[in-house]
Amino acid sequence: MKYTILILLAAALVTGCDRHQGATGNDSDTVKGSVNQQKDAVDSAAKDAKKQAEADADVEKARIEAKKDAAKAQLDADKKKVEAEAHVDKAKRDAADK
């Protein structure tokens, strides 16, 4: 009878340990899955951030190009104004010489 109780107790103890290790294995798999999901979320966020940065860069490039074009147009207008003033001054001198 003593041996039977000891054998049953040992069997229960071994079975309990196996169940605990199985639960630990499942917890480990759950943690790994969670970590993988977090990695995927980080990758997705980084990809979205890169797309946004590229879009922002394109907008900034367009602004710079527009400023350059506006500056060139202003310089062309200034040049034409100076040429017109020079032409008027020359016409005044020619008229005064006659």
Residue pairs with C-beta under 8 A, 6 or more apart in sequence:
none
